[in-house]
Structure formats: structure tokens, C-alpha cells
Amino acid sequence: MSRFIVVGGGISGLTAARGLADAGHEVLVLEATDRVGGKLRRGEVAGITVDVGAEAMINRRPEGVDLATAVGLPLTHPTPATSRIWTRDALRPLPRTLMGAPLDLDQLEASGILSPEGMSRARHQYIQHPDEDESVGWLVANRFGQEVVDRLVEPLLGGVYAGQARHISIRSAAPQLAELLARREFTLPAPPADAPPMFAGVEGGMWRLPAALEADLRERPGVELRYDAPVTAVRRTGSGFVVSTAGGEEAADGLVLATPAAPSARLLADVAPVAAGELEQIGYASVALVTLAFRADDPGVAEALDVGAAGFLVPPVDDRAIKASTFSFAKWDWVRAAADGLLVLRTSLGRFGEEATLQVSDEELVGASLTDLGAATGLAASPVDAVVQRWGGGLPQYWVGHLDRVARIRAAVAEVPGLAVCGAAYDGVGIAACIASGHRAAGELGG
């Protein structure tokens, strides 16, 4: 039996720890905060327990749904409610797209999202065959025009990465889109009526997934989870590692760093300096989520909000404070049932390079959210409760060249026996991708 230390108790680290424990190893998880789960976190608004981080995972890849099923969690799927785009002073239907690139130009024109000039440019397409990685924004603008990027690609990418389309790598963020843009016919068949849902959640909230993993790990002999234990240094000793924390030093045969790029770079500065240098180049965006609860019987609340929409996205070109709003009560049946007479929704604020906009009080973030909600929907009521969750440096940016950077990081890490890395900085920011990253790290170390 070998002893492994996993630094970081987010979903990637917990998955890696479970894989190593399954293989019969002794595992110590060191988490810097007072809880596990990372961006999968629960909060409370008006007495209702809700997600204040990620709320859904991709259903059409297996890692997330398989793990949730393995730990006995009931899965659920979003309602049929559709999303809108708040642009050009109206909530407009979101046409069928692939990461914002339009798959139905007639539907796009009917939505009114583009100006007549922008629509004319979108219909006069130019085919690109890039030999190297390019940005999503550059390629889509070349094919369909800048207005498609401004009013469709930017809000959709903003929801996933809180990033900027002219910087996000198409090979990393949207490889299927890269392939489609190179074709003469930019079409994809519509999914059949019996296709599985695109997204899945956990009944009661995605925060229950790391909570269930935590409970599972606690029941295993030879596994320890330690909280409020930030790691300050890592050094190589013979064939193993010594990890330093405020509480002392811990020795291990193997080490998994399941931390964001910046702390991973600091910890690897001496152990794997080439990897550390590459990790330092990965940028992060800060975001804030504002969760609000309204009384459904307040005059105008249901009329403004309960309109069959799951929420809306906001293009940055429209210069609003919020970048999106999710009508949780309309998107998730379990939220509506738990709310009992309340309508719960949330807004998100912050994109890469806009950190200063978040350096205000919680009250100001709530106020900005209410102002934009009023302008978008006509909502004039005051919430019965509001909760702000800040995610400083929460979303890694997959800039052009990201895949090559990750390959260099992994090559450098592989030169250090017993070392592995995982997390959102590498192969995808979604829950399923992070779980896959944790599986990969455990597998590389014999888990």
C-alpha cells in the first residue's frame, strides 16, 4: 500500500482521492478551506437550500452522471423552459446555435437579435481553414460577421468561461465548432425528440455530489480529509514528497495537485519548474452570483418572471451590469417545489478583465442585479432575501494555444515520478470534465 496526498478538495480532488482509495492506497486530502466541494457549494436564501456555484453538468458524457449514480444521488433534468437573449432592449428567443454560431439563419433573423446589416453579413458566409489554433471570436466573425460574435458568441462563452471570444481557443473550448466552420454547409441535424437531455442536475442541488463523495471517503479505512489545511510548500525527498502545512509536514509516496493554476505553480516551482512556468500563464476570471427570492403573490412578480423562460443571457456589447440570469424556479422543478410560494432566481456578474466591477459591496451587486432585472422583465418588487457568492479567480481562461500549454505541463509533470495534476485548468471547466481529470490523475498514479 502506498500513501498519497491530494491537495485540494474540489470535485477533481475528491474524484482522484476516491480512485486512489479504490485501488487500496492510503489517502490524505488537504483542503485549504473549511469545506470540500470547491465551486459546488450550497447556500441558503429565504430558508431554501440552493446551489451558489455550479448547478448542472453535461448529461451526454458519462463521468458526472455515473459518479452521481455510484454514490446514490437522484438525478434530475431541467424543465423544457427555454432561454432568451436580452439585447437591443428586448428579451429575444435564443435561436439554435453551436456555441453562438447560428445553425438556423431564418430562426436567427426572426429573433431580431441582429440588425438588418448584421443579418445580411451573417448570410454572406466566408469559409476558413485555419491550420493552427485560433480564437472562437476570430473564426466566427470571419464566417458570420462581428455582430454574431457580439450578440451570440460572447454571451454564451461568457456563461461558460466568463471570458472574451477573441481570446478563447476554439480547439480547447469548441473543437466541434472548429470542424463545422471548415465545412461549406454550416449545419447540424436537430436532435431527435427522444434524445437524452443535454444537462443533468442532482435533486436538491449539485452541492450534494461533493457532500456524498466526502461521506463515501470518510467511511473508508486509510482515508483522511483535513480542512483548514492550506499547503505552503512541496519538496521532493528520495522517491516521495513532503508537503508542508501550518500544522506540520506530511510525507507521501505520491502527490496529486487538484488546485487552480496559480497555487499549483507556486507549489511546483522547485519540483517541476517548467510546469510551474506554464501554469503561471493561465489567466482566471472572477465572478459573482446573486441569488434572490421573491414572493410569487407580490403584484407583478409572476407576470414579470414566470413567463416560461429559464432565464436570459446578456451580450457585453449592451453594457449591462449582469451577464446572465437563471430563473431557477422555472429551470428546476425541485427548486420550485422547495420554494413553496417563492420564486428563486440568480444573476451572474463579472467577466475576465472586469475585476474592478466586483469590488463593491454585496448591497451594490444586489442593487445592480435588481436594476437590470427590472429593465429586462419589468420586475419592480423587492426580494424577501438575497445572497451574494463571490468566486474570486473562479474560472480559468482557455486562451489560444491552451491545448499545447496543457501538453507541456503534463510532459513536465510526467518527468516527476509519483506526481499528477488535475482540475478545471486543464481539459474542461465543466463538472464532467473535472471528474474526468480526477480519474486521469488517479489512473496515472496507479489508482
Secondary structure, DSSP 8 states (H G I E B T S, - for coil): --EEEEE--SHHHHHHHHHHHHTT-EEEEE-SSSSS-TT--EEEETTEEEESS---EESSSHHHHHHHHHTT--EE---S-EEEEEETTEEEE---EETTEES-HHHHHHHT-S-HHHHHHHHS------SS--BHHHHHHHHH-HHHIIIIIHHHHHHHHS--TTTBBHHHH-HHHHHHHTSSS-------TT---SEEEETT-TTHHHHHHHHHHHTSTTEEEE-S--EEEEEEETTEEEEEETTEEEEESEEEE-S-HHHHHHHHTTTSHHHHHHHTT--EEEEEEEEEEEETTSTTHHHHH-SSEEEEE--GGG--S-SEEE-HHHH-HHHHHHHSSEEEEEEEE--TT-GGGG-S-HHHHHHHHHHHHHHHH------SEEEEEEEEEEEE--BTTHHHHHHHHHHHHHTSTTEEE-STTTS-SSHHHHHHHHHHHHHHTT-
